[in-house]
Amino acid sequence: MKFGKFVSTCGVVLLGAVSLAAQGQPGNLAALEFQTPKNGAVKEYEAGRKQKVDWHKQQKDSQSLMVWETISGDQTGTYIVGRLGQHWADLDKPSVPDAADLETYRKLIAANVQTLVTRYYQYMPKVSNPASGAGPAKFSEIITYHVRPDRETEFRSSLARITEAIQKTKAPLNYYWYELVNGGPGDTFVLSIPHANWADFEDNPNVKPFREMLKDAFNAVEADVIIKQLDASVQSSESEIIQFRDDLSYIPAK
């Protein structure tokens, strides 16, 4: 497993959705739906989503409803729809009634959806390094790690050490870590890396290679231990690119 890309691609503004989430003291819950339109129905699906944005405006919804489109990987063509920065308790008192929201979805969108999967993710602030005051990046690289069931402790420890190294070296990196807590395989972690444009996918020459950064923060032996521990804890991984769809998202006026 190669982790150098983790550092080389992190040095730009991230997803930024946490700062756009619930006002006050946002929680760490991301409630997301993965909606795949029926074959040939993308135009109708997007038209329905735009109508639903208008509906949220009419309801004066106080929470953002964000939409991303998956543009690479096995889930290409799937839209990710949801709210971030929530507490579990917020689901008991949604900003618009669940019944009315579901009825509107069924009326405007459901007929053009082939599959829908709901997943809940927990944001991991202690091992993340978000950009302050940033809106959603145009693109985000999403890397999903499936951790070996008996190595979760080592994986979490590695993330903590990497975060410590980034802080010590003052590396110009921003990124979010999430853990899947419901709706899919256990021991699943997600890294979200931002890209302002396609050029940002190039390796950043101003960021040192992964091992060199760890070596600068600690020493060569410790750097190798962290890399080996991280590599051994991951069973598999996959990556995809998602694009923020501002035209399909609802963000309440300030």
C-alpha positions in Angstrom: 0.0 0.0 0.0 1.4 3.4 -1.0 0.7 6.3 1.3 3.0 8.9 -0.2 0.0 10.2 -2.3 -1.7 11.1 1.0 0.8 13.9 1.6 1.5 14.9 -1.9 -2.1 15.6 -2.8 -3.3 17.3 0.5 -1.9 20.8 0.1 -5.0 22.6 -1.1 -8.4 23.8 0.3 -10.5 20.8 1.4 -14.1 19.9 1.0 -14.9 22.5 3.6 -18.4 21.2 4.3 -18.0 21.2 8.0 -17.7 25.0 8.1 -20.9 25.2 6.0 -22.9 22.9 8.2 -25.2 23.6 11.1 -24.6 27.0 12.7 -23.5 27.3 16.3 -21.7 24.2 17.4 -21.9 21.6 14.6 -21.7 17.9 15.4 -19.5 15.3 13.7 -22.1 13.3 11.9 -22.4 13.2 8.1 -25.7 11.7 6.9 -25.4 10.8 3.3 -27.5 9.2 0.6 -25.8 7.6 -2.5 -28.4 8.0 -5.3 -27.8 6.4 -8.7 -30.1 7.7 -11.5 -31.8 5.2 -13.8 -30.1 4.7 -17.2 -31.0 7.6 -19.5 -32.7 9.6 -16.7 -29.9 11.9 -15.5 -31.5 15.0 -17.1 -34.7 14.3 -15.3 -33.0 13.4 -12.1 -31.1 16.7 -12.1 -34.2 18.7 -13.0 -35.9 17.1 -10.0 -33.0 18.0 -7.7 -33.2 21.6 -8.8 -36.9 21.7 -8.1 -36.1 20.3 -4.6 -33.6 23.2 -4.0 -36.5 25.6 -4.7 -38.7 23.6 -2.3 -36.1 23.9 0.5 -35.9 27.7 -0.2 -39.7 27.9 0.2 -39.5 26.0 3.5 -36.7 28.4 4.7 -34.7 25.3 5.6 -32.0 26.3 8.1 -29.6 23.5 7.1 -27.5 23.0 4.0 -28.3 20.0 1.7 -25.1 19.3 -0.2 -24.8 17.4 -3.5 -21.7 15.9 -5.1 -21.5 13.9 -8.4 -19.1 10.9 -8.5 -17.0 11.3 -11.7 -14.5 8.4 -11.4 -14.4 4.9 -9.9 -16.9 2.1 -9.7 -19.7 4.5 -8.6 -19.3 6.9 -11.5 -22.6 8.6 -12.1 -23.8 8.3 -8.5 -24.8 11.4 -6.7 -24.0 11.9 -3.0 -26.7 13.9 -1.2 -26.7 14.8 2.5 -26.1 17.0 5.5 -22.9 17.4 7.4 -22.0 18.8 10.8 -24.9 17.2 12.6 -25.5 15.6 16.0 -27.5 12.3 16.1 -30.1 14.2 18.2 -30.5 16.6 15.2 -32.2 13.7 13.3 -35.0 13.8 15.9 -35.7 17.4 15.1 -35.0 18.1 11.4 -35.1 21.6 10.1 -37.9 20.5 7.7 -40.4 17.7 8.6 -39.2 14.3 7.5 -42.6 13.4 6.1 -42.8 16.5 3.9 -39.2 16.1 2.8 -39.8 12.4 1.8 -43.1 13.3 0.0 -41.3 16.0 -2.0 -38.4 13.6 -2.9 -40.9 10.9 -4.1 -42.8 13.5 -6.1 -39.8 15.1 -7.8 -36.9 12.7 -7.8 -37.6 9.1 -6.8 -39.1 7.9 -10.1 -35.7 8.6 -11.8 -33.5 6.8 -9.1 -32.3 3.3 -9.7 -30.6 2.7 -6.4 -30.4 4.5 -3.1 -28.0 3.7 -0.2 -27.9 5.6 3.1 -24.7 5.8 5.1 -23.6 7.6 8.3 -20.1 8.8 8.8 -18.4 10.2 11.9 -16.0 13.1 11.3 -12.6 12.5 13.1 -11.4 16.0 14.1 -8.4 14.9 16.1 -6.7 13.4 13.1 -8.0 15.9 10.5 -6.7 19.3 9.5 -9.5 21.3 8.0 -9.1 24.6 6.2 -10.7 27.5 8.1 -13.5 29.4 6.4 -13.4 27.4 3.2 -16.3 26.4 1.0 -16.6 23.1 -0.8 -13.8 22.5 -3.2 -14.7 22.0 -6.9 -13.3 18.4 -6.7 -12.5 16.1 -3.8 -10.5 12.9 -4.0 -12.1 10.3 -1.8 -9.9 7.4 -0.6 -11.7 4.6 1.3 -9.6 2.4 3.5 -10.8 -1.0 4.6 -8.9 -1.8 7.8 -8.1 -5.3 9.0 -10.4 -6.1 11.9 -7.5 -6.9 14.2 -5.5 -3.9 13.3 -7.9 -1.0 13.9 -5.9 0.2 16.9 -2.7 0.3 14.9 -4.4 2.2 12.1 -5.8 4.9 14.5 -2.4 5.2 16.1 -0.7 5.7 12.7 -3.2 8.5 11.9 -2.4 10.2 15.2 1.3 10.0 14.6 0.9 11.4 11.0 -1.1 14.2 12.4 1.5 14.9 14.9 4.2 14.9 12.2 2.2 17.4 10.1 1.8 19.7 13.0 5.5 19.5 14.0 6.7 20.2 10.5 4.0 22.8 9.8 3.3 21.1 6.5 0.7 23.1 4.4 -1.8 20.3 4.4 -5.6 20.2 4.8 -7.8 17.0 4.8 -10.7 15.3 6.6 -10.9 11.8 8.0 -14.2 10.1 8.5 -15.2 6.7 9.9 -18.2 4.8 8.5 -20.4 4.1 11.6 -23.6 2.7 9.9 -24.7 1.5 6.5 -21.7 -0.5 5.3 -18.7 -2.7 6.2 -17.1 -2.1 9.6 -13.6 -0.9 10.0 -14.1 1.5 7.0 -12.3 4.9 7.0 -12.5 7.7 4.4 -10.0 10.4 3.6 -11.3 13.4 1.7 -8.7 15.5 -0.2 -9.6 18.7 -1.9 -8.7 20.0 -5.4 -9.6 23.5 -6.6 -9.1 22.3 -10.2 -7.7 19.5 -12.3 -4.2 21.0 -12.1 -4.2 20.5 -8.3 -4.1 16.7 -8.9 -0.4 17.1 -9.8 2.1 16.3 -7.0 2.9 19.4 -5.0 6.6 20.2 -5.3 6.4 22.3 -2.2 5.4 19.3 0.0 8.1 16.9 1.0 7.6 13.1 0.3 5.7 11.2 3.0 8.6 9.4 4.5 10.8 12.6 4.6 8.1 14.5 6.4 7.9 11.7 9.1 11.7 11.6 9.3 11.8 15.4 9.9 9.2 15.2 12.6 10.7 12.1 14.4 13.6 10.1 13.0 14.3 7.6 10.2 13.5 4.6 12.4 10.3 6.0 13.6 9.2 7.0 10.1 9.7 3.4 8.9 7.8 2.0 11.9 4.8 4.3 11.2 4.7 3.5 7.5 5.1 -0.3 8.2 2.3 -0.2 10.8 0.0 1.8 8.5 0.6 -0.5 5.6 0.0 -3.6 7.6 -3.2 -2.4 9.1 -5.0 -1.8 5.7 -6.6 -4.7 3.9 -7.6 -2.8 0.8 -8.4 0.7 -0.5 -10.1 2.4 -3.4 -10.3 5.9 -4.7 -12.7 8.1 -6.6 -13.2 11.7 -7.5 -16.4 13.6 -6.7 -17.4 17.0 -8.0 -19.4 19.5 -5.9 -22.7 20.4 -7.7 -23.5 23.9 -6.5 -26.4 24.0 -8.9 -28.0 21.0 -7.2 -27.2 22.0 -3.6 -29.2 24.0 -1.2 -27.3 26.4 1.1 -29.4 28.8 3.2 -28.8 32.5 2.8 -26.9 34.0 5.7 
